[in-house]
């Protein structure tokens, strides 16, 4: 049965050291609040899975949460490098990080295979690509029916998946609007799932083709307005581009990074995300210069 709980309680119930964890959201609905709660509760030795790791995984890696990263494209969107990720790979700071890199197509197919309880994903890809030379989990096989060369990768089946969405109803159903990414498959492939939402309502009033995850696919729902900030949530708030630019500077220096994390993550609670969204919106109208969030 799906449970409506606080984010702190959800993370405490589903997480432990050494798990394989996915936090998905493509361009928007990125579950920043969930990542921060995992960091605050101090979980370590995690295998982190994500298409396009961005600053939430940079933060988790920099705080020593991860021992392995399974990913496709890593970067600060529109800005440049993930500096904490690079420091972990090149200098083993704060802990060594193993990486397993795939293409977007491979990751999407691997999630879909995991959702179907399949051991691997088969797709057309990697022909002529050199990534398979450094990733032993990319195999090429022949189709038993046509002889066509196909790529095979292990399915992705996280122990826990975290996503963010716009709405949940009181029954525990989830509504996702806008760019869908791989959120649905991340939930369906996982052993347990936690969804933060902008709001919980009595019932949905939407069209039949809306993307809805039924309550029986979800374990925990936490209402955390603004939980995707600084990414955006369609219909609620825009992307905070300045935060991504600032991260490039903050993350370049270890001491500056740790100071920022101490002030903005370790000493905060999930409700701070709503305040950040309000501040971002006020900046766009020339207001909020005296706000401390």
C-alpha positions as CSV (number, residue, x, y, z in Angstrom):
1,X,0.0,0.0,0.0
2,X,1.3,3.4,-0.9
3,X,2.0,5.6,2.1
4,X,1.8,9.4,2.3
5,X,4.7,10.4,4.6
6,X,7.4,13.0,5.1
7,X,10.4,12.9,2.8
8,X,12.6,12.3,5.9
9,X,10.6,9.2,6.8
10,X,10.5,7.8,3.3
11,X,14.2,8.0,2.9
12,X,14.8,6.5,6.3
13,X,12.5,3.6,5.5
14,X,13.8,2.7,2.0
15,X,17.5,3.5,2.2
16,X,20.6,1.7,3.5
17,X,24.2,1.7,2.7
18,X,25.3,-0.1,-0.4
19,X,22.0,0.1,-2.4
20,X,21.6,0.7,-6.1
21,X,19.6,4.0,-6.3
22,X,18.1,5.9,-9.2
23,X,17.1,9.5,-9.1
24,X,15.5,10.3,-12.4
25,X,14.1,13.4,-14.1
26,X,15.0,14.5,-17.6
27,X,15.6,18.3,-17.9
28,X,12.8,19.0,-15.4
29,X,11.3,17.3,-12.4
30,X,14.8,16.4,-11.1
31,X,14.4,15.2,-7.5
32,X,16.8,17.5,-5.8
33,X,15.1,17.4,-2.4
34,X,15.3,13.6,-2.3
35,X,19.0,13.7,-3.1
36,X,19.6,16.2,-0.4
37,X,17.7,14.1,2.2
38,X,19.9,11.1,1.2
39,X,23.0,13.2,1.8
40,X,21.7,14.5,5.1
41,X,21.0,11.0,6.4
42,X,24.5,10.0,5.5
43,X,24.1,6.9,3.3
44,X,27.3,5.6,1.7
45,X,28.7,3.1,-0.8
46,X,25.7,3.7,-3.2
47,X,25.6,2.7,-6.8
48,X,24.0,5.8,-8.4
49,X,22.1,5.3,-11.7
50,X,20.9,8.2,-13.8
51,X,20.6,9.4,-17.4
52,X,22.5,12.7,-17.6
53,X,23.9,13.0,-14.1
54,X,23.9,16.7,-13.3
55,X,24.4,18.7,-10.1
56,X,22.4,16.5,-7.8
57,X,24.8,13.6,-8.5
58,X,27.8,16.0,-8.3
59,X,26.6,16.9,-4.8
60,X,26.1,13.3,-3.8
61,X,29.5,12.2,-5.2
62,X,31.2,15.2,-3.5
63,X,29.7,14.3,-0.2
64,X,31.0,10.7,-0.4
65,X,27.7,8.9,-1.0
66,X,28.6,7.0,-4.1
67,X,31.1,4.2,-4.9
68,X,29.8,3.6,-8.4
69,X,28.0,5.6,-11.1
70,X,26.1,4.1,-14.0
71,X,25.2,6.9,-16.4
72,X,24.9,8.4,-19.9
73,X,26.5,11.8,-20.4
74,X,27.6,13.7,-17.3
75,X,27.7,17.5,-17.1
76,X,26.3,20.7,-15.7
77,X,23.6,21.3,-18.3
78,X,24.4,24.3,-20.4
79,X,27.5,25.2,-18.4
80,X,30.2,22.5,-18.5
81,X,31.8,19.9,-16.2
82,X,30.7,18.2,-13.1
83,X,33.7,19.1,-11.1
84,X,33.1,16.9,-8.0
85,X,32.5,13.9,-10.3
86,X,35.8,14.6,-12.1
87,X,37.7,15.0,-8.8
88,X,36.4,11.7,-7.6
89,X,37.4,9.9,-10.8
90,X,40.8,11.5,-11.2
91,X,41.8,12.0,-7.5
92,X,39.6,9.6,-5.6
93,X,38.2,12.5,-3.5
94,X,36.4,12.2,-1.2
95,X,36.3,8.4,-2.1
96,X,37.1,6.4,-5.2
97,X,34.4,6.3,-7.8
98,X,33.8,3.5,-10.3
99,X,32.1,4.6,-13.5
100,X,30.0,2.6,-16.1
101,X,29.1,4.8,-19.1
102,X,26.4,4.1,-21.6
103,X,24.6,6.0,-24.3
104,X,21.1,7.5,-23.7
105,X,19.6,4.8,-25.8
106,X,21.2,2.0,-23.8
107,X,20.1,3.5,-20.5
108,X,16.5,4.0,-21.7
109,X,16.3,0.4,-23.0
110,X,17.9,-0.9,-19.9
111,X,15.3,0.8,-17.7
112,X,12.6,-0.6,-19.9
113,X,14.0,-4.1,-19.7
114,X,14.2,-3.8,-15.9
115,X,10.5,-2.7,-15.8
116,X,9.7,-5.8,-17.8
117,X,11.7,-8.0,-15.4
118,X,14.1,-8.9,-18.3
119,X,17.8,-9.7,-17.6
120,X,19.1,-7.5,-20.4
121,X,18.1,-5.0,-23.1
122,X,18.6,-5.6,-26.8
123,X,18.6,-2.7,-29.2
124,X,20.3,-1.3,-32.3
125,X,23.2,0.7,-31.2
126,X,27.0,1.0,-30.6
127,X,27.8,0.0,-34.1
128,X,31.2,1.7,-34.8
129,X,31.3,3.2,-31.3
130,X,34.3,2.8,-29.1
131,X,32.5,3.0,-25.8
132,X,32.1,-0.8,-25.7
133,X,35.9,-1.1,-25.6
134,X,36.0,0.4,-22.1
135,X,32.7,-0.9,-20.8
136,X,32.5,-4.7,-20.5
137,X,28.8,-4.5,-19.9
138,X,28.2,-3.6,-23.5
139,X,28.0,-6.8,-25.6
140,X,27.3,-7.4,-29.3
141,X,25.2,-10.4,-30.2
142,X,23.6,-11.8,-33.4
143,X,19.8,-12.0,-33.7
144,X,18.9,-15.7,-33.8
145,X,16.2,-14.9,-36.5
146,X,17.9,-12.5,-38.9
147,X,21.6,-12.6,-38.0
148,X,21.5,-8.8,-37.4
149,X,24.1,-7.5,-35.0
150,X,22.5,-6.0,-31.9
151,X,23.8,-4.4,-28.7
152,X,23.0,-5.9,-25.3
153,X,23.3,-4.3,-21.9
154,X,22.2,-5.5,-18.4
155,X,18.8,-4.3,-17.4
156,X,18.6,-1.6,-14.8
157,X,16.7,-2.7,-11.7
158,X,17.4,-0.3,-8.8
159,X,16.8,-1.2,-5.2
160,X,15.1,2.2,-4.9
161,X,14.0,4.9,-7.4
162,X,13.2,8.5,-6.6
163,X,11.3,10.8,-8.9
164,X,9.5,14.1,-8.7
165,X,6.1,14.8,-10.2
166,X,3.4,17.5,-10.2
167,X,0.6,15.9,-8.4
168,X,-0.6,12.9,-6.4
169,X,-4.2,12.2,-5.4
170,X,-5.3,10.9,-2.0
171,X,-5.3,7.3,-3.4
172,X,-1.7,7.5,-4.2
173,X,-1.8,7.9,-8.0
174,X,0.9,10.1,-9.6
175,X,0.4,12.6,-12.4
176,X,3.4,13.6,-14.5
177,X,3.2,16.3,-17.2
178,X,5.7,17.8,-19.5
179,X,8.9,16.1,-20.5
180,X,8.6,12.5,-19.2
181,X,12.1,11.2,-19.6
182,X,12.5,7.8,-18.0
183,X,10.6,8.4,-14.7
184,X,7.9,5.9,-15.4
185,X,10.3,3.1,-16.2
186,X,12.6,4.0,-13.3
187,X,9.7,3.5,-10.9
188,X,8.4,0.3,-12.6
189,X,11.9,-1.3,-12.6
190,X,12.7,-0.6,-9.0
191,X,12.3,-2.7,-5.9
192,X,10.8,0.4,-4.0
193,X,9.9,3.9,-5.1
194,X,9.6,7.3,-3.5
195,X,7.8,10.2,-5.3
196,X,7.9,13.8,-4.2
197,X,5.1,16.0,-5.5
198,X,4.3,19.6,-5.7
199,X,0.9,19.0,-4.2
200,X,-1.5,16.3,-3.1
201,X,-5.1,16.8,-4.3
202,X,-8.3,14.9,-3.7
203,X,-8.7,13.6,-7.3
204,X,-7.3,14.2,-10.8
205,X,-9.3,16.2,-13.4
206,X,-7.2,15.5,-16.5
207,X,-7.4,14.0,-20.0
208,X,-7.3,10.2,-20.5
209,X,-3.9,10.2,-22.1
210,X,-2.2,11.9,-19.1
211,X,0.9,10.0,-17.7
212,X,-0.3,8.5,-14.5
213,X,1.6,6.0,-12.3
214,X,-1.1,4.0,-10.5
215,X,-0.9,3.8,-6.7
216,X,0.1,0.1,-6.7
217,X,3.4,1.0,-8.4
218,X,4.4,3.5,-5.6
219,X,5.6,2.9,-2.1
220,X,5.9,6.4,-0.6
221,X,4.7,9.8,-1.6
222,X,5.9,13.0,0.1
223,X,4.5,16.5,-0.6
224,X,7.5,18.8,-1.1
225,X,6.7,21.9,-3.0
226,X,9.7,23.1,-5.0
227,X,11.5,19.8,-4.7
228,X,12.8,20.0,-8.2
229,X,14.6,23.4,-7.8
230,X,16.8,24.5,-9.5
231,X,15.4,22.4,-12.3
232,X,11.8,23.2,-13.2
233,X,8.4,21.7,-12.8
234,X,6.1,22.5,-15.7
235,X,3.1,24.5,-14.6
236,X,4.7,25.4,-11.3
237,X,8.1,27.2,-11.7
238,X,10.8,27.8,-14.2
239,X,14.4,26.6,-14.3
240,X,16.8,28.6,-12.1
241,X,19.6,29.1,-14.6
242,X,21.7,31.2,-12.3
243,X,21.9,28.3,-9.8
244,X,23.5,26.1,-12.5
245,X,26.0,28.8,-13.4
246,X,26.9,29.4,-9.7
247,X,27.4,25.7,-9.2
248,X,30.3,25.7,-11.7
249,X,32.1,28.2,-9.4
250,X,31.1,26.6,-6.1
251,X,32.0,23.1,-7.1
252,X,35.4,24.0,-8.5
253,X,37.0,24.3,-5.0
254,X,36.7,21.5,-2.4
255,X,36.5,23.9,0.6
256,X,34.0,26.2,-1.1
257,X,31.9,23.2,-2.1
258,X,31.9,21.8,1.5
259,X,30.9,25.2,2.9
260,X,28.0,25.5,0.5
261,X,26.8,22.0,1.2
262,X,26.9,22.6,5.0
263,X,24.9,25.8,4.7
264,X,22.4,24.9,2.0
265,X,21.9,21.1,2.4
266,X,23.1,19.7,5.7
267,X,21.4,22.4,7.8
268,X,18.2,22.6,5.8
269,X,14.9,20.7,5.6
270,X,12.8,19.9,2.6
271,X,10.5,23.0,3.0
272,X,13.5,25.2,2.0
273,X,12.8,24.3,-1.6
274,X,9.5,26.2,-1.6
275,X,11.4,29.2,-0.3
276,X,14.0,28.9,-3.0
277,X,11.4,28.8,-5.7
278,X,9.7,31.9,-4.3
279,X,13.0,33.7,-4.3
280,X,13.8,32.6,-7.9
281,X,10.4,33.9,-9.0
282,X,10.9,37.2,-7.2
283,X,14.3,37.7,-8.8
284,X,12.7,37.5,-12.2
285,X,10.6,40.5,-11.3
286,X,13.4,42.4,-9.8
287,X,12.4,41.6,-6.2
288,X,13.9,39.6,-3.4
289,X,17.3,41.2,-3.2
290,X,17.0,41.1,0.6
291,X,16.0,37.5,0.8
292,X,18.5,35.2,2.5
293,X,17.5,32.0,0.6
